[in-house]
């Protein structure tokens, strides 16, 4: 019996990537480098590594791979082929991935669960790749029964597995699946409207949001602080029902959890956690290399909303309440440690407030911020009263929390009129294309709410759609006052209802008082 280790890296990630001549490998590379040649019982450990999509090829291939995930199917097939060629009955399979590499290994686990592992011995390269492609395209993506595409091909023998629900099935088991911040966004983001017409949803749909019975142990480290909409995480939808599954949220943005920055304090937390979990499941690591992992709760929390991402959609994630009772169940302890003792550069880290019946909390909502984090965690089924006062400005247009429709006219409101007309065209486009996420530049964020009115949004959207489009959060007009009962629990955010990318010319703030009344 041997241990077969597959490592799939994230978008544009390679083993030798650098920042200002300093090596900045991801946690996938570090795991790969740390795996020992044999385990404690002398069993051989074989390793396979694949760079992330967009890491090689022409400039166009790099752009298409990194921007839209083109080539990811090839990565899945390459890893599948390696396992087909090396697997022997009794071997244990360990899969690791970050970002779209996490998508890769989760898809790989799903493909093995659906198709099994082909026995490719004695085949020439053309026939070998032909069979691998058929298994991927017909067996996995199109979900066709094996008899329709496998003909009389040979497969590695499967094992009888007892699922956690007691059901017995035959599978090639995946002994350990470890991923950092799974990103399933492939193709053209839906909010890019007309460009999205070029997309093929079926081609990019992510099947494996649910963890298969063939996976024995599974671990998922998820980033709390990532706000790029195109990096919405895809969680295991059935993690809570599986005893040998852990899915925890860690402090930091995408690469603070999966690695790839110069400062590794935060990413080493998620790396050490994964190493410890995999070691407990029988994988052997080189002890002298593990000493180099130095977790630091106060490590640098990077801003990932830079470069081109400054101009793209942002949205907070559906993070569980950052409170002690969630440690070990939904949160890693480092999130609470950073909250209780934040770095001196950041005086607060997700201070969290639960309101008891009759309790109130007042916060400032700034016009310049597309997402104002209030820290208030609203509970599903509880009724809350919202009261707002004050004045803010959309460029030179003065208005209160009810918005610009206050009877006074400013010449700048001509832009609102144009944006409203543009928004009606956007609504028609959504209806015709059935793309509710479409967003025309210059239209207001919430078309059914007045310009610059105070809007509340509960970060409870959950998993993105199969093509990676973020699920919408629960959004409602606050204005001067309102009452609202959340359908699902989540952190409250608030903002002025302006057009995306036009917040920089806003000024002022309003006060928002939130009271729990039910």
SVG drawing of the C-alpha trace seen along z (x, -y; Angstrom):
<svg xmlns="http://www.w3.org/2000/svg" viewBox="-41 -72 56 77">
<polyline fill="none" stroke="black" stroke-width="0.4" points="0.0,0.0 1.3,-3.5 0.2,-7.1 -0.5,-8.9 -0.5,-12.7 -1.9,-15.1 -1.4,-18.8 -3.2,-21.4 -2.2,-25.0 -4.3,-28.2 -4.7,-30.6 -1.4,-31.8 0.5,-30.0 3.7,-28.2 6.4,-26.6 8.9,-29.4 6.7,-32.5 8.3,-35.5 7.4,-39.0 10.3,-41.5 12.7,-38.5 11.4,-36.9 9.9,-33.4 6.1,-33.4 4.9,-29.8 1.4,-28.9 0.5,-26.4 0.0,-23.8 3.7,-24.0 4.7,-23.9 2.6,-20.8 4.1,-19.2 7.7,-20.0 7.0,-18.8 5.7,-15.3 8.2,-12.6 9.4,-9.9 7.8,-7.2 5.5,-7.1 6.3,-5.9 5.7,-2.3 8.0,-2.5 5.2,-2.8 6.2,-4.7 4.6,-8.2 4.4,-9.4 3.7,-13.0 2.2,-14.9 2.0,-18.7 0.3,-20.8 0.6,-24.6 -2.5,-26.7 -4.5,-27.7 -3.0,-30.6 0.5,-29.7 1.9,-28.8 1.4,-29.3 1.0,-32.4 0.0,-35.7 -3.6,-35.1 -3.6,-31.6 -2.4,-33.0 -5.1,-35.7 -7.9,-33.3 -6.7,-30.7 -6.3,-33.2 -9.3,-35.4 -11.9,-32.8 -10.5,-29.4 -9.9,-28.2 -7.8,-25.0 -9.0,-23.8 -10.5,-20.7 -7.1,-19.8 -5.7,-20.0 -8.3,-17.7 -7.7,-15.2 -3.9,-15.3 -4.2,-14.6 -6.8,-11.8 -4.4,-10.3 -1.5,-10.3 -3.7,-8.5 -4.9,-6.0 -1.2,-5.2 0.0,-4.9 -2.9,-3.6 -2.8,0.0 -5.5,1.6 -5.0,0.6 -3.3,-2.7 -4.5,-5.8 -5.2,-8.9 -4.6,-12.4 -5.7,-15.5 -4.7,-19.1 -5.7,-22.3 -6.0,-26.1 -8.4,-28.4 -9.2,-27.0 -6.8,-24.2 -9.3,-23.4 -12.0,-23.3 -9.6,-21.0 -9.2,-18.4 -12.8,-18.5 -13.8,-17.9 -11.2,-15.1 -12.7,-13.5 -16.1,-13.8 -14.9,-12.3 -13.3,-9.3 -16.5,-8.8 -18.6,-8.9 -16.3,-7.1 -13.8,-5.1 -10.2,-4.9 -9.3,-3.6 -6.6,-1.0 -4.4,-2.5 -1.6,0.1 -0.4,1.2 -2.1,-1.7 -0.3,-4.1 -0.6,-7.8 -3.4,-8.6 -5.7,-5.8 -4.8,-6.6 -5.7,-10.3 -8.8,-9.4 -10.1,-7.3 -9.3,-9.9 -11.2,-12.6 -14.2,-10.3 -14.3,-9.6 -14.2,-13.4 -16.5,-14.7 -19.1,-11.9 -18.9,-10.2 -18.2,-13.2 -19.4,-16.3 -22.4,-14.9 -23.2,-12.3 -23.7,-9.5 -23.8,-5.9 -20.5,-4.0 -21.9,-1.5 -22.4,-4.3 -18.8,-5.5 -16.6,-2.9 -17.3,-0.1 -15.1,2.8 -12.4,0.8 -10.4,2.0 -10.8,0.2 -9.0,0.5 -11.0,2.6 -13.2,0.6 -13.5,1.1 -16.7,1.6 -17.3,-1.5 -19.8,-2.1 -21.0,-5.7 -21.7,-7.7 -25.4,-7.2 -24.9,-3.4 -25.3,-2.8 -22.7,-0.5 -21.3,-1.2 -18.3,-0.4 -15.8,-3.2 -12.2,-4.1 -11.8,-5.9 -10.3,-9.4 -8.7,-9.0 -8.1,-12.7 -9.2,-15.8 -7.7,-19.1 -8.5,-22.5 -7.9,-26.2 -10.6,-28.6 -12.3,-26.9 -13.2,-29.2 -15.6,-27.9 -15.9,-31.0 -15.2,-30.1 -16.1,-31.8 -17.4,-35.4 -18.9,-36.8 -22.6,-37.3 -22.5,-40.9 -20.5,-41.8 -23.9,-41.6 -23.3,-41.6 -19.9,-39.8 -21.7,-37.1 -23.7,-36.2 -20.4,-34.7 -20.4,-32.3 -21.4,-28.7 -22.8,-27.9 -23.0,-24.2 -19.3,-24.1 -18.2,-25.7 -20.8,-24.5 -19.3,-23.2 -21.0,-19.9 -19.3,-19.0 -20.7,-21.4 -21.7,-18.3 -19.0,-16.0 -19.2,-12.5 -19.4,-9.3 -16.1,-8.2 -14.2,-10.9 -13.2,-9.6 -11.7,-12.7 -12.2,-16.3 -10.8,-19.6 -11.6,-23.1 -10.0,-26.4 -12.0,-29.4 -11.0,-33.1 -13.1,-35.5 -11.9,-38.8 -12.0,-38.2 -14.4,-40.6 -13.8,-40.1 -17.1,-38.9 -15.4,-36.7 -13.7,-34.9 -16.8,-33.8 -16.1,-30.5 -17.9,-27.3 -18.5,-25.5 -19.4,-21.9 -23.2,-22.0 -23.4,-18.8 -20.3,-19.4 -22.5,-19.6 -23.8,-16.1 -20.4,-14.4 -18.5,-13.5 -15.1,-13.3 -15.4,-16.7 -14.1,-20.0 -14.8,-23.3 -13.5,-26.3 -13.1,-30.0 -9.7,-31.7 -8.7,-35.3 -7.4,-36.9 -8.2,-37.3 -7.9,-34.6 -4.1,-34.3 -3.8,-35.0 -5.3,-31.5 -4.0,-29.7 -0.6,-31.3 1.2,-33.4 2.2,-36.6 5.6,-37.6 4.2,-37.7 3.1,-34.2 2.0,-34.7 -1.7,-34.1 -1.3,-31.6 1.0,-29.5 -1.9,-29.2 -4.0,-27.5 -1.0,-25.5 -0.2,-24.1 -3.8,-23.2 -3.9,-21.3 -0.6,-19.6 -1.8,-18.5 -5.1,-17.2 -3.4,-15.3 -0.8,-13.8 -3.5,-12.6 -4.9,-10.8 -1.6,-9.0 0.4,-11.2 4.0,-11.6 5.8,-14.9 9.5,-15.9 9.8,-17.1 12.8,-19.4 10.7,-21.3 7.6,-21.6 9.8,-23.6 9.8,-26.4 6.0,-26.9 5.5,-29.9 1.9,-30.8 1.3,-34.4 -2.2,-35.6 -1.2,-39.2 0.3,-38.6 -0.3,-41.1 -3.9,-41.1 -3.4,-42.1 -5.9,-44.1 -6.8,-42.0 -9.1,-44.7 -6.2,-46.2 -5.2,-46.5 -8.0,-45.6 -10.1,-44.3 -10.5,-47.9 -12.9,-48.4 -14.8,-45.1 -17.7,-44.0 -17.1,-43.5 -19.2,-41.7 -18.7,-40.5 -18.8,-36.8 -21.5,-35.0 -19.3,-34.5 -20.5,-32.8 -20.6,-34.9 -17.1,-35.5 -17.8,-34.4 -16.2,-31.8 -19.0,-29.3 -18.3,-28.8 -14.6,-27.9 -14.0,-24.4 -17.4,-24.1 -17.3,-26.9 -14.3,-29.1 -10.6,-28.5 -9.5,-29.7 -7.1,-32.3 -10.1,-34.4 -11.1,-34.9 -7.5,-35.5 -7.1,-38.2 -10.5,-39.7 -9.6,-39.8 -6.1,-41.2 -5.9,-42.8 -2.7,-44.2 -1.8,-47.7 -2.3,-48.9 -5.9,-47.7 -7.7,-48.6 -10.7,-46.3 -11.2,-42.9 -14.8,-42.1 -16.2,-43.2 -19.5,-41.3 -22.7,-42.4 -25.8,-40.4 -28.8,-42.4 -31.1,-41.2 -34.8,-42.1 -35.1,-45.8 -31.4,-46.5 -30.1,-49.1 -26.9,-50.0 -26.0,-53.1 -23.4,-53.2 -22.2,-55.7 -22.8,-54.8 -20.4,-56.6 -21.5,-57.6 -18.1,-56.8 -18.1,-53.2 -19.8,-50.7 -20.1,-48.3 -20.3,-49.7 -19.6,-46.9 -21.8,-47.5 -20.6,-44.4 -24.3,-43.7 -25.2,-40.0 -28.9,-39.8 -30.6,-36.6 -33.1,-34.8 -36.7,-35.2 -36.0,-38.1 -37.6,-41.4 -35.5,-44.6 -36.3,-48.3 -34.0,-50.6 -33.9,-54.4 -31.6,-56.7 -30.9,-60.4 -28.4,-62.9 -27.3,-64.2 -24.9,-62.9 -24.0,-64.0 -23.8,-62.4 -21.3,-64.8 -23.2,-68.1 -26.7,-66.6 -27.6,-66.9 -30.1,-64.3 -31.1,-62.3 -31.4,-58.6 -34.6,-58.5 -32.5,-59.4 -32.5,-62.0 -36.2,-61.8 -36.9,-64.6 -38.6,-67.2 -35.5,-69.4 -33.8,-69.6 -30.0,-69.7 -28.6,-70.0 -26.5,-66.9 -29.7,-64.9 -29.7,-64.8 -27.1,-62.0 -29.6,-60.2 -32.3,-60.5 -29.9,-59.0 -28.9,-56.3 -32.6,-55.5 -33.3,-55.2 -30.2,-53.0 -31.4,-50.9 -34.8,-50.3 -32.8,-48.9 -30.8,-46.8 -34.1,-45.4 -35.3,-44.5 -32.0,-42.8 -32.2,-40.8 -35.7,-39.7 -34.8,-38.7 -31.5,-36.9 -32.7,-35.6 -29.4,-36.9 -30.4,-38.6 -26.8,-39.4 -26.3,-41.7 -25.0,-45.1 -24.8,-48.0 -22.1,-50.6 -23.9,-53.8 -27.1,-52.1 -27.9,-52.1 -27.1,-49.0 -30.7,-48.5 -33.1,-49.5 -36.2,-49.4 -34.8,-51.7 -34.4,-55.5 -31.0,-56.9 -28.8,-57.4 -31.4,-56.0 -29.9,-54.1 -29.9,-50.3 -29.4,-47.4 -27.8,-44.1 -27.5,-40.9 -24.5,-38.9 -26.3,-35.5 -26.3,-34.7 -24.4,-31.4 -22.8,-29.4 -22.4,-31.0 -24.3,-29.6 -22.8,-26.7 -20.9,-29.1 -19.4,-31.0 -21.8,-34.0 -22.2,-35.2 -25.6,-34.5 -27.4,-37.7 -27.5,-38.8 -30.8,-39.7 -31.2,-43.4 -33.9,-45.9 -34.5,-49.6 -33.9,-51.3 -34.5,-54.9 -35.5,-57.0 -37.0,-54.0 -38.2,-50.5 -38.7,-47.1 -37.2,-43.9 -37.1,-40.2 -34.1,-38.4 -34.9,-35.1 -31.4,-33.9 -28.8,-35.0 -25.9,-37.2 -23.8,-40.3 -25.5,-43.6 -23.9,-45.9 -25.3,-49.2 -24.6,-51.7 -26.0,-54.6 -27.8,-53.3 -25.4,-54.7 -23.9,-53.2 -20.9,-50.9 -17.6,-52.6 -19.1,-56.1 -18.6,-56.1 -15.4,-58.2 -17.3,-61.5 -19.7,-60.9 -19.4,-62.8 -20.8,-62.6 -22.5,-60.0 -25.8,-59.2 -26.5,-57.7 -28.2,-54.3 -29.8,-53.0 -30.7,-49.3 -33.1,-47.9 -34.2,-44.4 -37.9,-44.4 -38.9,-40.7"/>
</svg>
